[in-house]
């Protein structure tokens, strides 16, 4: 089965979907399946905007274009699968934790803050505090009319000293407790269809302590009784 077929099947069965992926391009297998079922929002937790279009990308990787593509920007063959473009509307996206603003300016990427995407950057979180930032995100999604939301968690949103097992490094970042608070708060809305967890390179984790820490953190995020 394709990823889209799995997502479609689990939504039909009203089951929660947990997807472990290689990189953020897996959203092109997830969001079209959700769009075929109705209107879904996207809670995008990532250090990067992932809003490059092909002519601006410095890597040529879909992984730095995925948010642009799922919102309808990019090559038609990828952004309009089964005539479902856009897979998610700008106003139904919350981007949380961006810290690559200077890089995107340098390389000429479109600024997500010039769209209807709700942006809560790392600087915003540091200035207001994680609780206030989460409350702002929850207040925003509460007024959206959607069938549900998908959480996309790119582990590079974590600080490099916590998770160096990523390809592209940036100063700063969130700590495990902050991410756990965020994911748990989203899950407690009762509106989450599933989560994708991406960007982890085991070659940089020879003794497996980083993967163990991430797995345990996710476990705490899903422990809704706490």
C-alpha positions as MATLAB code, in Angstrom:
seq = 'XXXXXXXXXXXXXXXXXXXXXXXXXXXXXXXXXXXXXXXXXXXXXXXXXXXXXXXXXXXXXXXXXXXXXXXXXXXXXXXXXXXXXXXXXXXXXXXXXXXXXXXXXXXXXXXXXXXXXXXXXXXXXXXXXXXXXXXXXXXXXXXXXXXXXXXXXXXXXXXXXXXXXXXXXXXXXXXXXXXXXXXXXXXXXXXXXXXXXXXXXXXXXXXXXXXXXXXXXXXXXXXXXX';
ca = [
       0.000    0.000    0.000;
       1.088    3.571   -0.571;
       1.314    5.987    2.336;
      -1.757    7.822    1.041;
      -3.715    4.574    1.021;
      -2.688    3.820    4.605;
      -3.706    7.305    5.738;
      -7.028    7.024    3.931;
      -7.710    3.627    5.483;
      -6.927    4.727    9.039;
      -9.062    7.861    8.695;
     -11.960    5.720    7.454;
     -11.542    3.492   10.521;
     -11.311    6.524   12.824;
      -7.872    5.399   13.979;
      -4.945    7.611   14.987;
      -1.986    7.369   12.600;
       1.663    7.572   13.721;
       4.052    7.904   10.767;
       7.825    7.625   11.090;
       9.417    9.039    7.959;
      12.763    9.853    6.471;
      12.194   13.519    5.690;
       9.428   16.077    5.398;
       8.564   15.110    1.813;
       6.321   12.385    3.267;
       3.709   15.108    3.708;
       3.044   14.688   -0.014;
       1.781   11.216    0.827;
      -0.233   12.360    3.821;
      -1.961   15.644    3.068;
      -3.560   14.639   -0.279;
      -5.150   11.644    1.467;
      -6.587   13.917    4.134;
      -7.788   16.452    1.565;
      -9.685   13.671   -0.212;
     -11.592   13.117    3.040;
     -12.384   16.756    3.770;
     -10.815   19.934    5.124;
      -7.860   19.310    7.435;
      -5.398   21.649    9.094;
      -1.658   21.184    9.545;
       0.297   21.834   12.746;
       3.835   22.159   11.418;
       6.559   21.949   14.090;
       9.878   22.623   12.373;
      13.041   24.703   12.671;
      12.734   25.544    8.972;
      10.009   27.223    6.956;
      10.312   24.544    4.231;
       8.830   27.113    1.887;
      11.347   27.117   -0.951;
      10.174   26.730   -4.509;
      12.386   24.657   -6.865;
      14.134   27.599   -8.495;
      15.144   29.002   -5.095;
      16.125   25.797   -3.301;
      19.812   25.390   -2.530;
      19.491   21.606   -2.201;
      16.901   20.545   -4.775;
      15.296   18.442   -2.046;
      11.522   18.287   -1.698;
      12.251   18.267    2.050;
      12.890   22.022    1.978;
       9.835   22.704   -0.199;
       7.181   20.544    1.459;
       5.167   23.266    3.182;
       5.150   25.295   -0.021;
       3.942   22.273   -1.968;
       1.174   21.104    0.346;
      -0.207   24.658    0.295;
      -0.207   24.689   -3.520;
       3.129   26.188   -4.549;
       5.453   24.291   -6.864;
       5.373   21.855   -9.801;
       1.854   20.838  -10.749;
       2.771   17.143  -10.799;
       3.435   17.289   -7.040;
       1.036   19.947   -5.824;
      -2.088   18.753   -7.629;
      -2.222   14.986   -7.123;
      -5.715   13.740   -8.045;
      -6.733   17.374   -8.652;
      -6.721   18.054   -4.903;
      -4.681   21.290   -4.903;
      -4.146   22.765   -2.378;
      -3.950   19.919    0.100;
      -4.237   22.410    2.948;
      -5.201   26.070    2.897;
      -2.715   28.635    4.208;
      -5.106   29.788    6.913;
      -5.413   26.207    8.213;
      -1.661   25.915    8.874;
       0.173   26.756   12.089;
       3.972   26.845   11.793;
       5.649   26.514   15.182;
       9.339   26.928   16.009;
      10.927   28.434   12.897;
      14.476   29.707   13.361;
      15.831   29.875    9.784;
      14.469   33.329    8.907;
      17.882   34.747    8.041;
      18.699   31.777    5.806;
      15.445   32.117    3.909;
      16.128   35.810    3.301;
      19.659   35.050    2.122;
      18.536   32.490   -0.429;
      15.386   34.276   -1.549;
      12.711   31.943   -0.239;
       9.210   33.298    0.000;
       8.475   34.458    3.567;
       5.714   32.404    5.186;
       4.832   35.445    7.282;
       3.607   37.131    4.100;
       0.885   34.500    3.755;
      -2.165   33.575    5.834;
      -0.150   30.849    7.606;
      -0.152   31.354   11.377;
       3.521   31.673   12.360;
       4.879   31.316   15.883;
       8.650   31.477   15.593;
      11.351   30.429   18.033;
      11.904   34.124   18.759;
       8.204   34.477   19.600;
       8.411   31.487   21.955;
      11.529   32.837   23.670;
       9.917   36.257   24.071;
       6.461   35.187   25.277;
       7.206   31.845   26.908;
       6.118   28.394   25.770;
       2.779   28.425   27.615;
       1.669   31.679   26.048;
       2.837   30.527   22.607;
       0.907   27.265   22.920;
      -2.188   29.110   24.131;
      -1.969   31.371   21.082;
      -1.779   28.350   18.762;
      -4.708   26.646   20.475;
      -6.823   29.779   20.351;
      -6.094   30.087   16.649;
      -6.976   26.496   15.705;
     -10.078   26.575   17.877;
     -11.760   28.966   15.443;
     -10.880   26.928   12.333;
     -13.622   24.854   10.734;
     -11.848   21.621    9.866;
     -12.505   17.888   10.144;
      -9.277   17.663   12.105;
      -5.556   18.384   12.100;
      -2.329   16.619   11.276;
       0.781   17.191   13.416;
       4.091   17.246   11.581;
       7.039   17.048   13.985;
      10.469   17.593   12.445;
      12.979   16.705   15.162;
      15.361   19.438   14.019;
      13.100   21.867   15.878;
      14.985   20.594   18.932;
      18.191   22.364   19.898;
      21.321   20.946   18.271;
      22.884   20.050   21.603;
      19.862   17.813   22.312;
      19.463   16.400   18.825;
      22.556   16.742   16.620;
      21.409   13.790   14.472;
      20.121   16.048   11.693;
      21.517   17.224    8.360;
      21.041   20.995    8.658;
      22.076   22.751   11.845;
      20.952   26.087   13.258;
      21.679   27.796   16.579;
      18.977   27.715   19.230;
      15.960   25.461   19.357;
      13.391   23.925   21.662;
      13.996   21.520   24.530;
      12.158   18.240   25.058;
       9.827   19.617   27.730;
       8.620   22.388   25.419;
       7.903   19.994   22.553;
       6.115   17.622   24.922;
       3.906   20.443   26.191;
       3.109   21.463   22.629;
       2.257   18.026   21.258;
       0.299   17.059   24.350;
      -1.723   20.280   24.166;
      -2.601   19.609   20.530;
      -3.562   15.998   21.262;
      -5.838   17.078   24.097;
      -7.971   19.050   21.626;
      -9.343   15.708   20.415;
      -9.026   16.927   16.824;
      -5.760   15.273   15.784;
      -5.906   12.644   13.010;
      -2.248   11.655   13.293;
       1.373   12.690   13.517;
       4.456   12.358   11.336;
       7.923   12.366   12.899;
      10.787   13.096   10.522;
      14.442   14.106   10.126;
      16.663   11.863   12.178;
      19.936   10.448   10.866;
      21.034    7.343   12.835;
      24.575    7.688   11.443;
      24.993   10.561   13.899;
      23.721    8.513   16.840;
      26.127    5.616   17.115;
      25.277    4.733   20.720;
      21.537    5.349   20.124;
      21.127    7.667   23.097;
      19.599   10.449   20.957;
      16.944    8.188   19.458;
      16.199    6.821   22.927;
      15.714   10.334   24.298;
      13.422   11.312   21.401;
      11.352    8.130   21.753;
      10.958    8.660   25.491;
       9.987   12.289   24.931;
       7.314   11.270   22.443;
       6.061    8.734   24.965;
       5.660   11.491   27.521;
       3.865   13.627   24.933;
       1.292   10.900   24.431;
       0.818   10.219   28.130;
      -2.334   12.295   28.362;
      -2.996   11.270   31.946;
      -0.079   13.381   33.179;
];
